[in-house]
């Protein structure tokens, strides 16, 4: 049994790494658009080799002989990739769409793939992909989700079917992101403002007292790093959340701000390495960059 992973970034590599440790795991092919760029192809090839994955130079080659696809591309690329797979129309059994896109987007993708005879499974990753790798909890939805779920379970994945309606798993993921990504943006905004005002210690101490058990300094510092590292991708995801809220008749007043904050941090090109773990150090480094953009 062969699986093709489309999009071999952080999530795709983590899933492959985990699956290759499973005695009943599949053989794995991968394709990433970065392989078409000579400056990035080598890093993809090295990662694939490290995890025992066969990397291919085209989507057609990567899909040959595969029964299943896991798509882990960017939110903006998800519909284009689904269309490309449908047009190739390989002998696939199922397409697991793990991308963070709106329910309406997933329903559109499902129409394209199912018209090509491929079962579409709305798949939502519900926690950071590290450290659990392929065992990170995922939700599944769609008409064939219950029938196909045992395949993933046999590979050691942590799955739960939440319904037969395409978009249900995505709705849960999208609405959760209102809070998770929104809190990232809020804590970053608070941390930078506190540092600029010279009251960081007092603000963090007050928050720690109000919410025992939460280390607000560490959490805010962590969120600053996450946003500078993944802000552009998170902004794309949150644009899909905005669509979801609009479709539900909810004005995304705060979520629209989250999109802007995530994108600005991601486009800052700040590198927060292990030598700048503290909130103050990270805030100061971000100030240096943000004032220039």
VEXPATOR-440476 format. One line per field, with one value per atom (N, C-alpha, C): atom name; x, y, z. Coordinates in nm, 3 decimals. Layout:
titor <- [CA_...]
east <- [X_...]
north <- [Y_...]
up <- [Z_...]
! end
This chain:
titor <- [N_CA_C_N_CA_C_N_CA_C_N_CA_C_N_CA_C_N_CA_C_N_CA_C_N_CA_C_N_CA_C_N_CA_C_N_CA_C_N_CA_C_N_CA_C_N_CA_C_N_CA_C_N_CA_C_N_CA_C_N_CA_C_N_CA_C_N_CA_C_N_CA_C_N_CA_C_N_CA_C_N_CA_C_N_CA_C_N_CA_C_N_CA_C_N_CA_C_N_CA_C_N_CA_C_N_CA_C_N_CA_C_N_CA_C_N_CA_C_N_CA_C_N_CA_C_N_CA_C_N_CA_C_N_CA_C_N_CA_C_N_CA_C_N_CA_C_N_CA_C_N_CA_C_N_CA_C_N_CA_C_N_CA_C_N_CA_C_N_CA_C_N_CA_C_N_CA_C_N_CA_C_N_CA_C_N_CA_C_N_CA_C_N_CA_C_N_CA_C_N_CA_C_N_CA_C_N_CA_C_N_CA_C_N_CA_C_N_CA_C_N_CA_C_N_CA_C_N_CA_C_N_CA_C_N_CA_C_N_CA_C_N_CA_C_N_CA_C_N_CA_C_N_CA_C_N_CA_C_N_CA_C_N_CA_C_N_CA_C_N_CA_C_N_CA_C_N_CA_C_N_CA_C_N_CA_C_N_CA_C_N_CA_C_N_CA_C_N_CA_C_N_CA_C_N_CA_C_N_CA_C_N_CA_C_N_CA_C_N_CA_C_N_CA_C_N_CA_C_N_CA_C_N_CA_C_N_CA_C_N_CA_C_N_CA_C_N_CA_C_N_CA_C_N_CA_C_N_CA_C_N_CA_C_N_CA_C_N_CA_C_N_CA_C_N_CA_C_N_CA_C_N_CA_C_N_CA_C_N_CA_C_N_CA_C_N_CA_C_N_CA_C_N_CA_C_N_CA_C_N_CA_C_N_CA_C_N_CA_C_N_CA_C_N_CA_C_N_CA_C_N_CA_C_N_CA_C_N_CA_C_N_CA_C_N_CA_C_N_CA_C_N_CA_C_N_CA_C_N_CA_C_N_CA_C_N_CA_C_N_CA_C_N_CA_C_N_CA_C_N_CA_C_N_CA_C_N_CA_C_N_CA_C_N_CA_C_N_CA_C_N_CA_C_N_CA_C_N_CA_C_N_CA_C_N_CA_C_N_CA_C_N_CA_C_N_CA_C_N_CA_C_N_CA_C_N_CA_C_N_CA_C_N_CA_C_N_CA_C_N_CA_C_N_CA_C_N_CA_C_N_CA_C_N_CA_C_N_CA_C_N_CA_C_N_CA_C_N_CA_C_N_CA_C_N_CA_C_N_CA_C_N_CA_C_N_CA_C_N_CA_C_N_CA_C_N_CA_C_N_CA_C_N_CA_C_N_CA_C_N_CA_C_N_CA_C_N_CA_C_N_CA_C_N_CA_C_N_CA_C_N_CA_C_N_CA_C_N_CA_C_N_CA_C_N_CA_C_N_CA_C_N_CA_C_N_CA_C_N_CA_C_N_CA_C_N_CA_C_N_CA_C_N_CA_C_N_CA_C_N_CA_C_N_CA_C_N_CA_C_N_CA_C_N_CA_C_N_CA_C_N_CA_C_N_CA_C_N_CA_C_N_CA_C_N_CA_C_N_CA_C_N_CA_C_N_CA_C_N_CA_C_N_CA_C_N_CA_C_N_CA_C_N_CA_C_N_CA_C_N_CA_C_N_CA_C_N_CA_C_N_CA_C_N_CA_C_N_CA_C_N_CA_C_N_CA_C_N_CA_C_N_CA_C_N_CA_C_N_CA_C_N_CA_C_N_CA_C_N_CA_C_N_CA_C_N_CA_C_N_CA_C_N_CA_C_N_CA_C_N_CA_C_N_CA_C_N_CA_C_N_CA_C_N_CA_C_N_CA_C_N_CA_C_N_CA_C_N_CA_C_N_CA_C_N_CA_C_N_CA_C_N_CA_C_N_CA_C_N_CA_C_N_CA_C_N_CA_C_N_CA_C_N_CA_C_N_CA_C_N_CA_C_N_CA_C_N_CA_C_N_CA_C_N_CA_C_N_CA_C_N_CA_C_N_CA_C_N_CA_C_N_CA_C_N_CA_C_N_CA_C_N_CA_C_N_CA_C_N_CA_C_N_CA_C_N_CA_C_N_CA_C_N_CA_C_N_CA_C_N_CA_C_N_CA_C_N_CA_C_N_CA_C_N_CA_C_N_CA_C_N_CA_C_N_CA_C_N_CA_C_N_CA_C_N_CA_C_N_CA_C_N_CA_C_N_CA_C_N_CA_C_N_CA_C]
east <- [0.085_0.000_0.088_0.056_0.140_0.058_0.119_0.062_0.147_0.081_0.153_0.121_0.226_0.210_0.240_0.143_0.162_0.185_0.302_0.343_0.432_0.564_0.655_0.727_0.645_0.698_0.698_0.680_0.687_0.587_0.460_0.357_0.378_0.404_0.424_0.542_0.651_0.769_0.744_0.671_0.644_0.556_0.455_0.368_0.447_0.530_0.613_0.707_0.770_0.864_0.795_0.675_0.603_0.556_0.501_0.447_0.555_0.677_0.784_0.829_0.784_0.816_0.711_0.600_0.490_0.511_0.498_0.516_0.415_0.297_0.193_0.179_0.278_0.271_0.287_0.246_0.253_0.390_0.415_0.525_0.484_0.581_0.545_0.618_0.540_0.591_0.564_0.636_0.602_0.630_0.556_0.582_0.562_0.655_0.645_0.684_0.607_0.634_0.775_0.832_0.967_1.073_1.040_1.137_1.162_1.073_1.092_1.185_1.222_1.315_1.451_1.553_1.685_1.742_1.703_1.755_1.692_1.578_1.508_1.497_1.523_1.504_1.592_1.714_1.805_1.755_1.699_1.650_1.532_1.446_1.334_1.387_1.484_1.541_1.608_1.679_1.745_1.644_1.537_1.434_1.366_1.337_1.274_1.364_1.491_1.586_1.596_1.599_1.610_1.493_1.374_1.255_1.214_1.299_1.268_1.153_1.145_1.036_1.091_1.017_1.057_1.006_1.098_1.059_1.054_0.954_0.935_0.934_0.974_0.985_0.858_0.752_0.624_0.512_0.395_0.280_0.234_0.239_0.197_0.282_0.414_0.502_0.474_0.452_0.431_0.302_0.203_0.075_0.069_0.162_0.159_0.171_0.075_0.077_0.024_-0.017_-0.065_-0.214_-0.251_-0.392_-0.450_-0.363_-0.410_-0.323_-0.384_-0.312_-0.341_-0.235_-0.251_-0.200_-0.285_-0.247_-0.215_-0.090_-0.046_0.023_-0.049_0.006_-0.043_-0.015_-0.065_-0.214_-0.281_-0.425_-0.457_-0.375_-0.400_-0.384_-0.302_-0.275_-0.368_-0.444_-0.523_-0.619_-0.700_-0.793_-0.721_-0.612_-0.536_-0.479_-0.430_-0.374_-0.484_-0.599_-0.711_-0.755_-0.759_-0.798_-0.697_-0.569_-0.464_-0.475_-0.499_-0.513_-0.636_-0.747_-0.869_-0.848_-0.773_-0.749_-0.658_-0.561_-0.477_-0.559_-0.653_-0.747_-0.678_-0.589_-0.520_-0.614_-0.566_-0.648_-0.639_-0.680_-0.676_-0.804_-0.788_-0.905_-0.957_-0.867_-0.912_-0.809_-0.859_-0.779_-0.808_-0.707_-0.722_-0.671_-0.761_-0.725_-0.703_-0.575_-0.539_-0.521_-0.549_-0.523_-0.627_-0.581_-0.668_-0.743_-0.853_-0.933_-1.079_-1.157_-1.297_-1.380_-1.488_-1.575_-1.622_-1.653_-1.698_-1.587_-1.462_-1.349_-1.336_-1.354_-1.343_-1.457_-1.575_-1.686_-1.659_-1.598_-1.562_-1.459_-1.358_-1.256_-1.317_-1.409_-1.472_-1.547_-1.615_-1.688_-1.594_-1.478_-1.383_-1.329_-1.290_-1.227_-1.327_-1.444_-1.542_-1.596_-1.597_-1.638_-1.536_-1.413_-1.309_-1.304_-1.401_-1.409_-1.320_-1.276_-1.186_-1.262_-1.263_-1.329_-1.253_-1.326_-1.266_-1.298_-1.194_-1.213_-1.165_-1.259_-1.230_-1.153_-1.027_-0.936_-0.881_-0.899_-0.856_-0.757_-0.638_-0.535_-0.563_-0.576_-0.629_-0.526_-0.397_-0.292_-0.163_-0.063_0.066_0.119_0.179_0.223_0.342_0.414_0.521_0.475_0.501_0.595_0.531_0.398_0.330_0.336_0.381_0.397_0.266_0.270_0.149_0.041_0.075_-0.022_-0.091_-0.064_-0.136_-0.285_-0.375_-0.519_-0.572_-0.649_-0.714_-0.862_-0.943_-1.086_-1.113_-1.207_-1.243_-1.392_-1.427_-1.568_-1.586_-1.704_-1.736_-1.815_-1.879_-1.964_-1.890_-1.761_-1.684_-1.587_-1.592_-1.493_-1.494_-1.613_-1.622_-1.567_-1.586_-1.537_-1.386_-1.328_-1.186_-1.102_-1.163_-1.091_-1.005_-1.050_-0.966_-0.830_-0.818_-0.688_-0.588_-0.630_-0.541_-0.515_-0.617_-0.599_-0.497_-0.498_-0.401_-0.260_-0.247_-0.115_-0.071_-0.152_-0.117_-0.159_-0.243_-0.285_-0.400_-0.411_-0.513_-0.628_-0.732_-0.840_-0.975_-1.064_-1.202_-1.295_-1.396_-1.494_-1.599_-1.624_-1.718_-1.844_-1.857_-1.980_-1.959_-2.071_-2.069_-2.073_-2.079_-2.091_-1.954_-1.917_-1.793_-1.797_-1.693_-1.686_-1.706_-1.758_-1.782_-1.650_-1.555_-1.424_-1.356_-1.366_-1.307_-1.369_-1.501_-1.568_-1.513_-1.494_-1.439_-1.300_-1.217_-1.080_-1.080_-1.160_-1.163_-1.206_-1.312_-1.365_-1.274_-1.205_-1.103_-0.991_-0.957_-0.848_-0.881_-1.009_-1.047_-0.983_-0.990_-0.935_-0.785_-0.735_-0.593_-0.505_-0.531_-0.450_-0.477_-0.600_-0.632_-0.557_-0.546_-0.469_-0.321_-0.270_-0.132_-0.114_-0.203_-0.193_-0.210_-0.303_-0.327_-0.207_-0.151_-0.038_0.084_0.102_0.214_0.196_0.075_0.047_0.067_0.017_0.034_0.181_0.256_0.396_0.479_0.458_0.532_0.497_0.367_0.325_0.381_0.380_0.433_0.581_0.655_0.798_0.822_0.743_0.759_0.729_0.632_0.594_0.686_0.772_0.862_0.795_0.684_0.610_0.591_0.682_0.666_0.654_0.744_0.742_0.611_0.565_0.442_0.320_0.313_0.199_0.199_0.315_0.323_0.290_0.341_0.311_0.161_0.096_-0.047_-0.125_-0.086_-0.154_-0.133_-0.011_0.016_-0.069_-0.090_-0.173_-0.320_-0.364_-0.505_-0.536_-0.435_-0.455_-0.348_-0.364_-0.264_-0.245_-0.120_-0.090_-0.045_-0.061_-0.016_0.106_0.215_0.335_0.322_0.268_0.237_0.361_0.471_0.594_0.644_0.646_0.693_0.597_0.468_0.368_0.373_0.386_0.394_0.521_0.631_0.757_0.745_0.680_0.659_0.574_0.468_0.380_0.451_0.540_0.618_0.700_0.761_0.843_0.756_0.642_0.553_0.504_0.471_0.418_0.525_0.647_0.753_0.795_0.785_0.823_0.714_0.588_0.478_0.369_0.396_0.292_0.228_0.306_0.248_0.150_0.191_0.101_-0.021_0.000_-0.112_-0.209_-0.157_-0.245_-0.333_-0.276_-0.356_-0.466_-0.430_-0.529_-0.640_-0.601_-0.700_-0.789_-0.740_-0.828_-0.939_-0.908_-1.010_-1.107_-1.056_-1.144_-1.239_-1.188_-1.273_-1.386_-1.354_-1.457_-1.560_-1.510_-1.600_-1.697_-1.646_-1.732_-1.834_-1.789_-1.883_-1.994_-1.958_-2.057_-2.158_-2.116_-2.204_-2.280_-2.258_-2.326_-2.267_-2.140_-2.070_-1.967_-1.974_-1.877_-1.742_-1.636_-1.506_-1.423_-1.474_-1.407_-1.270_-1.262_-1.134_-1.046_-1.106_-1.029_-0.960_-1.023_-0.958_-0.830_-0.831_-0.710_-0.604_-0.647_-0.552_-0.480_-0.552_-0.491_-0.379_-0.408_-0.309_-0.188_-0.210_-0.100_-0.012_-0.074_0.003_0.087_0.027_0.100_0.217_0.197_0.304_0.422_0.394_0.502_0.573_0.494_0.555_0.640_0.601_0.675_0.794_0.811_0.920_1.056_1.055_1.180_1.267_1.203_1.277_1.311_1.436_1.478_1.500_1.410_1.421_1.480_1.611_1.678_1.680_1.745_1.749_1.822_1.898_1.971_1.889_1.764_1.678_1.543_1.545_1.423_1.334_1.392_1.315_1.222_1.114_1.016_1.080_1.160_1.221_1.316_1.399_1.493_1.422_1.317_1.243_1.169_1.113_1.043_1.138_1.255_1.352_1.395_1.415_1.457_1.346_1.222_1.109_1.094_1.112_1.104_1.201_1.321_1.422_1.378_1.306_1.264_1.133_1.035_0.903_0.907_0.996_1.000_1.049_1.102_1.155_1.058_0.943_0.849_0.714]
north <- [-0.119_0.000_0.124_0.219_0.338_0.464_0.555_0.686_0.793_0.893_1.009_1.130_1.194_1.318_1.433_1.521_1.639_1.758_1.822_1.927_1.865_1.880_1.812_1.913_1.997_2.092_2.031_2.115_2.068_1.957_1.977_1.878_1.750_1.764_1.646_1.563_1.628_1.556_1.488_1.555_1.496_1.372_1.380_1.264_1.148_1.178_1.073_1.011_1.095_1.046_0.947_0.981_0.892_0.764_0.778_0.661_0.558_0.604_0.512_0.426_0.460_0.378_0.270_0.276_0.182_0.053_-0.061_-0.188_-0.208_-0.149_-0.162_-0.034_0.053_0.179_0.161_0.260_0.249_0.285_0.247_0.306_0.450_0.542_0.683_0.748_0.812_0.902_1.045_1.141_1.280_1.367_1.476_1.581_1.715_1.806_1.942_2.037_2.144_2.240_2.299_2.294_2.348_2.266_2.143_2.062_2.119_2.206_2.269_2.389_2.428_2.539_2.481_2.499_2.440_2.483_2.600_2.648_2.579_2.514_2.449_2.297_2.250_2.107_2.019_2.063_1.979_1.956_2.059_2.042_1.946_1.950_1.856_1.714_1.698_1.565_1.509_1.595_1.549_1.505_1.583_1.548_1.417_1.401_1.278_1.157_1.172_1.062_1.027_1.127_1.106_1.024_1.045_0.978_0.857_0.815_0.698_0.717_0.836_0.873_0.890_0.844_0.859_0.994_1.085_1.217_1.214_1.283_1.283_1.427_1.441_1.573_1.625_1.544_1.590_1.523_1.587_1.532_1.402_1.396_1.274_1.155_1.174_1.065_1.024_1.123_1.094_1.016_1.034_0.968_0.828_0.794_0.662_0.550_0.460_0.345_0.373_0.497_0.531_0.503_0.461_0.440_0.556_0.629_0.736_0.859_0.974_1.101_1.172_1.231_1.328_1.461_1.562_1.694_1.784_1.834_1.925_2.045_2.114_2.231_2.357_2.474_2.596_2.611_2.688_2.707_2.765_2.858_2.920_2.826_2.722_2.628_2.507_2.487_2.365_2.338_2.435_2.406_2.372_2.442_2.416_2.275_2.229_2.094_1.990_2.013_1.919_1.909_2.023_2.022_1.946_1.966_1.897_1.746_1.700_1.557_1.502_1.578_1.533_1.523_1.617_1.616_1.501_1.468_1.352_1.224_1.227_1.117_0.982_0.970_0.841_0.742_0.621_0.517_0.528_0.643_0.667_0.617_0.570_0.534_0.656_0.731_0.844_0.955_1.075_1.197_1.260_1.262_1.320_1.464_1.560_1.701_1.755_1.769_1.818_1.969_2.039_2.182_2.261_2.371_2.456_2.554_2.506_2.589_2.586_2.682_2.696_2.576_2.546_2.436_2.448_2.570_2.588_2.551_2.582_2.545_2.394_2.327_2.181_2.117_2.175_2.120_2.135_2.247_2.269_2.166_2.142_2.043_1.903_1.873_1.741_1.716_1.818_1.803_1.765_1.832_1.805_1.662_1.621_1.490_1.376_1.393_1.286_1.267_1.376_1.362_1.278_1.270_1.187_1.048_1.017_0.884_0.864_0.974_0.968_1.011_0.928_0.964_1.078_1.181_1.298_1.292_1.307_1.304_1.437_1.512_1.636_1.599_1.642_1.599_1.721_1.730_1.847_1.807_1.867_1.842_1.933_1.873_1.947_1.983_1.969_2.005_2.026_2.088_2.102_1.966_1.961_1.834_1.774_1.856_1.807_1.819_1.721_1.610_1.478_1.476_1.348_1.296_1.380_1.339_1.283_1.161_1.104_1.070_1.072_1.044_1.170_1.284_1.406_1.386_1.422_1.397_1.466_1.390_1.446_1.407_1.498_1.473_1.443_1.352_1.313_1.335_1.383_1.398_1.372_1.325_1.298_1.169_1.149_1.030_0.898_0.896_0.771_0.770_0.873_0.885_0.764_0.718_0.605_0.477_0.460_0.340_0.341_0.459_0.470_0.491_0.538_0.566_0.449_0.322_0.212_0.204_0.257_0.257_0.341_0.462_0.549_0.492_0.434_0.374_0.261_0.183_0.074_0.127_0.249_0.313_0.377_0.362_0.418_0.561_0.615_0.753_0.767_0.882_0.911_0.983_0.909_0.964_0.954_1.045_1.040_1.093_1.015_1.058_1.144_1.264_1.358_1.378_1.308_1.318_1.285_1.274_1.239_1.362_1.479_1.602_1.664_1.683_1.752_1.893_1.931_2.063_2.063_1.954_1.951_1.951_1.870_1.869_2.004_2.060_2.191_2.299_2.294_2.394_2.393_2.272_2.260_2.321_2.288_2.341_2.493_2.545_2.688_2.769_2.724_2.800_2.788_2.677_2.666_2.766_2.786_2.876_3.022_3.057_3.192_3.220_3.122_3.139_3.118_3.008_2.974_3.079_3.107_3.204_3.345_3.370_3.501_3.527_3.425_3.441_3.464_3.399_3.426_3.574_3.626_3.767_3.860_3.829_3.914_3.914_3.795_3.792_3.862_3.849_3.918_4.069_4.115_4.259_4.311_4.233_4.272_4.275_4.170_4.162_4.274_4.307_4.418_4.551_4.571_4.697_4.710_4.600_4.603_4.635_4.577_4.606_4.751_4.802_4.941_5.037_5.001_5.086_5.067_4.964_4.939_4.875_4.803_4.743_4.592_4.529_4.387_4.301_4.317_4.231_4.246_4.371_4.395_4.335_4.348_4.293_4.141_4.080_3.933_3.882_3.949_3.908_3.916_4.021_4.036_3.925_3.893_3.785_3.650_3.625_3.500_3.486_3.598_3.595_3.571_3.625_3.611_3.474_3.412_3.281_3.184_3.134_3.043_2.920_2.880_2.763_2.797_2.924_2.967_3.057_3.023_3.107_3.202_3.322_3.414_3.467_3.479_3.523_3.422_3.295_3.189_3.171_3.178_3.156_3.269_3.392_3.505_3.497_3.461_3.445_3.337_3.226_3.117_3.163_3.239_3.286_3.384_3.465_3.554_3.473_3.366_3.282_3.213_3.161_3.092_3.187_3.310_3.404_3.452_3.473_3.516_3.402_3.278_3.163_3.123_3.125_3.072_3.175_3.302_3.404_3.413_3.400_3.410_3.296_3.175_3.060_3.073_3.118_3.135_3.241_3.347_3.451_3.393_3.308_3.242_3.157_3.084_3.001_3.088_3.200_3.285_3.357_3.376_3.428_3.328_3.199_3.096_3.098_3.131_3.145_3.262_3.373_3.488_3.446_3.367_3.318_3.234_3.149_3.063_3.147_3.248_3.333_3.408_3.461_3.529_3.435_3.310_3.213_3.182_3.197_3.172_3.297_3.408_3.533_3.604_3.574_3.637_3.735_3.861_3.961_3.933_3.907_3.868_3.989_4.068_4.192_4.167_4.076_4.048_3.959_3.863_3.769_3.840_3.942_4.019_4.085_4.129_4.183_4.077_3.956_3.846_3.818_3.824_3.804_3.905_4.033_4.138_4.122_4.091_4.078_3.958_3.845_3.726_3.753_3.815_3.839_3.934_4.038_4.136_4.071_3.987_3.919_3.821_3.747_3.650_3.714_3.831_3.901_3.979_3.981_4.059_3.993_3.860_3.785_3.786_3.796_3.786_3.640_3.612_3.477_3.472_3.406_3.397_3.261_3.257_3.131_3.104_2.993_2.953_3.050_3.142_3.238_3.356_3.362_3.476_3.424_3.342_3.276_3.365_3.464_3.545_3.640_3.676_3.769_3.902_3.957_4.087_4.082_3.977_3.965_3.952_3.872_3.854_3.982_4.050_4.174_4.277_4.290_4.388_4.355_4.227_4.188_4.217_4.192_4.218_4.368_4.450_4.594_4.642_4.586_4.630_4.608_4.499_4.465_4.534_4.532_4.584_4.735_4.806_4.951_4.985_4.883_4.908_4.866_4.808_4.759_4.826]
up <- [0.000_0.000_0.000_-0.088_-0.103_-0.077_-0.004_0.028_-0.039_-0.098_-0.149_-0.062_-0.012_0.064_-0.030_-0.047_-0.132_-0.039_-0.055_0.037_0.144_0.128_0.219_0.308_0.374_0.471_0.610_0.710_0.849_0.877_0.839_0.868_0.788_0.659_0.576_0.622_0.657_0.703_0.837_0.926_1.057_1.043_0.957_0.936_0.877_0.777_0.717_0.818_0.899_1.000_1.093_1.136_1.226_1.158_1.040_0.971_0.939_0.913_0.878_0.996_1.117_1.234_1.260_1.186_1.209_1.129_1.194_1.122_1.010_1.025_0.923_0.840_0.850_0.778_0.628_0.550_0.404_0.349_0.226_0.151_0.120_0.115_0.102_-0.015_-0.102_-0.204_-0.159_-0.215_-0.186_-0.308_-0.312_-0.410_-0.342_-0.366_-0.315_-0.427_-0.443_-0.550_-0.540_-0.420_-0.400_-0.474_-0.509_-0.583_-0.723_-0.769_-0.900_-0.893_-0.772_-0.751_-0.713_-0.800_-0.770_-0.636_-0.589_-0.461_-0.341_-0.362_-0.251_-0.267_-0.387_-0.415_-0.327_-0.299_-0.222_-0.081_-0.018_0.119_0.124_0.022_0.016_-0.003_-0.092_-0.117_0.008_0.082_0.204_0.308_0.324_0.422_0.383_0.254_0.208_0.233_0.202_0.224_0.371_0.455_0.600_0.654_0.596_0.647_0.563_0.470_0.391_0.294_0.238_0.147_0.006_-0.093_-0.233_-0.284_-0.314_-0.363_-0.515_-0.571_-0.716_-0.767_-0.893_-0.953_-1.015_-1.014_-1.066_-0.989_-0.990_-0.919_-0.985_-1.117_-1.187_-1.143_-1.136_-1.094_-0.950_-0.865_-0.723_-0.698_-0.786_-0.767_-0.825_-0.910_-0.975_-0.872_-0.875_-0.786_-0.646_-0.618_-0.483_-0.468_-0.348_-0.316_-0.237_-0.165_-0.078_-0.093_-0.069_-0.069_0.062_0.120_0.228_0.175_0.176_0.128_0.246_0.249_0.356_0.292_0.205_0.137_0.210_0.156_0.217_0.190_0.273_0.256_0.119_0.072_-0.056_-0.174_-0.158_-0.266_-0.267_-0.160_-0.144_-0.259_-0.303_-0.413_-0.543_-0.572_-0.694_-0.695_-0.580_-0.571_-0.588_-0.524_-0.538_-0.684_-0.753_-0.894_-0.978_-0.949_-1.025_-1.008_-0.885_-0.860_-0.933_-0.929_-0.996_-1.147_-1.204_-1.348_-1.390_-1.305_-1.333_-1.321_-1.226_-1.204_-1.191_-1.095_-1.075_-1.007_-0.992_-0.928_-0.777_-0.726_-0.582_-0.516_-0.392_-0.313_-0.239_-0.174_-0.093_-0.088_-0.068_-0.060_0.077_0.164_0.298_0.294_0.304_0.296_0.437_0.474_0.607_0.613_0.505_0.500_0.579_0.636_0.717_0.628_0.571_0.482_0.527_0.476_0.516_0.471_0.541_0.500_0.356_0.311_0.172_0.074_0.109_0.024_0.016_0.129_0.128_0.050_0.057_-0.022_-0.172_-0.209_-0.349_-0.395_-0.313_-0.345_-0.355_-0.264_-0.264_-0.394_-0.445_-0.571_-0.685_-0.691_-0.797_-0.789_-0.669_-0.653_-0.665_-0.608_-0.614_-0.755_-0.835_-0.975_-1.053_-1.000_-1.062_-1.001_-0.914_-0.854_-0.733_-0.672_-0.556_-0.431_-0.328_-0.202_-0.135_-0.096_-0.031_0.118_0.201_0.346_0.404_0.459_0.529_0.656_0.663_0.771_0.841_0.972_1.048_1.156_1.152_1.252_1.372_1.491_1.605_1.711_1.682_1.778_1.699_1.762_1.693_1.649_1.532_1.475_1.551_1.623_1.710_1.854_1.939_1.919_1.874_1.856_1.835_1.691_1.598_1.458_1.401_1.346_1.285_1.386_1.514_1.619_1.671_1.610_1.645_1.616_1.708_1.686_1.561_1.482_1.364_1.365_1.312_1.294_1.148_1.123_0.988_0.966_0.844_0.810_0.662_0.626_0.487_0.474_0.361_0.342_0.358_0.323_0.332_0.449_0.535_0.643_0.736_0.774_0.868_0.806_0.674_0.608_0.591_0.570_0.541_0.667_0.774_0.898_0.947_0.934_0.980_0.912_0.791_0.723_0.802_0.841_0.918_1.056_1.115_1.248_1.243_1.134_1.120_1.105_1.058_1.047_1.179_1.283_1.413_1.434_1.346_1.359_1.459_1.522_1.622_1.552_1.518_1.436_1.506_1.468_1.518_1.410_1.375_1.275_1.344_1.288_1.351_1.269_1.158_1.081_0.935_0.863_0.722_0.632_0.690_0.613_0.588_0.460_0.427_0.484_0.554_0.615_0.765_0.820_0.965_1.043_1.000_1.067_1.051_0.930_0.905_0.992_1.011_1.095_1.237_1.291_1.426_1.431_1.332_1.325_1.310_1.217_1.189_1.311_1.376_1.489_1.611_1.624_1.729_1.703_1.576_1.541_1.572_1.574_1.617_1.752_1.840_1.974_1.977_1.920_1.932_1.863_1.737_1.664_1.713_1.757_1.813_1.942_2.028_2.151_2.122_2.018_1.978_1.949_1.866_1.826_1.945_2.035_2.152_2.246_2.272_2.364_2.304_2.173_2.109_2.118_2.091_2.098_2.240_2.336_2.476_2.515_2.475_2.514_2.457_2.330_2.270_2.334_2.360_2.421_2.563_2.639_2.775_2.776_2.679_2.670_2.631_2.537_2.495_2.611_2.695_2.809_2.929_2.924_3.036_3.155_3.133_3.246_3.225_3.153_3.121_3.245_3.341_3.460_3.537_3.550_3.626_3.557_3.425_3.352_3.360_3.341_3.345_3.485_3.588_3.725_3.753_3.702_3.723_3.653_3.530_3.458_3.525_3.573_3.642_3.769_3.836_3.957_3.924_3.811_3.772_3.715_3.652_3.589_3.639_3.763_3.820_3.730_3.717_3.636_3.495_3.455_3.323_3.340_3.275_3.275_3.157_3.182_3.073_3.003_3.076_3.013_2.912_2.952_2.862_2.745_2.774_2.668_2.565_2.612_2.520_2.437_2.500_2.427_2.321_2.355_2.260_2.143_2.171_2.064_1.971_2.025_1.940_1.840_1.888_1.798_1.694_1.735_1.642_1.532_1.570_1.472_1.375_1.423_1.332_1.239_1.287_1.206_1.108_1.152_1.072_1.042_1.064_1.053_0.916_0.810_0.675_0.650_0.685_0.669_0.759_0.883_0.974_0.922_0.860_0.805_0.695_0.610_0.507_0.570_0.674_0.742_0.803_0.861_0.926_0.824_0.703_0.598_0.569_0.578_0.563_0.680_0.799_0.915_0.895_0.839_0.808_0.715_0.612_0.520_0.594_0.684_0.761_0.843_0.910_0.993_0.907_0.793_0.703_0.659_0.625_0.580_0.690_0.816_0.930_0.973_0.903_0.937_1.057_1.089_1.201_1.146_1.190_1.146_1.212_1.136_1.193_1.236_1.325_1.362_1.424_1.520_1.585_1.499_1.431_1.350_1.234_1.178_1.071_1.123_1.247_1.308_1.328_1.363_1.377_1.246_1.135_1.003_0.982_1.008_0.984_1.074_1.201_1.297_1.261_1.229_1.194_1.069_0.969_0.844_0.867_0.943_0.965_1.036_1.133_1.203_1.109_1.030_0.940_0.833_0.786_0.682_0.736_0.867_0.928_0.909_0.879_0.862_0.987_1.103_1.228_1.254_1.290_1.326_1.476_1.548_1.693_1.728_1.743_1.770_1.920_1.955_2.096_2.186_2.128_2.211_2.256_2.209_2.248_2.294_2.398_2.442_2.528_2.594_2.686_2.614_2.683_2.626_2.592_2.684_2.660_2.541_2.536_2.426_2.292_2.290_2.166_2.128_2.225_2.196_2.135_2.195_2.145_2.003_1.973_1.840_1.738_1.778_1.688_1.663_1.767_1.750_1.642_1.644_1.550_1.406_1.383_1.248_1.210_1.300_1.266_1.235_1.296_1.272_1.132_1.062_0.927_0.818_0.854_0.751_0.767]
! end
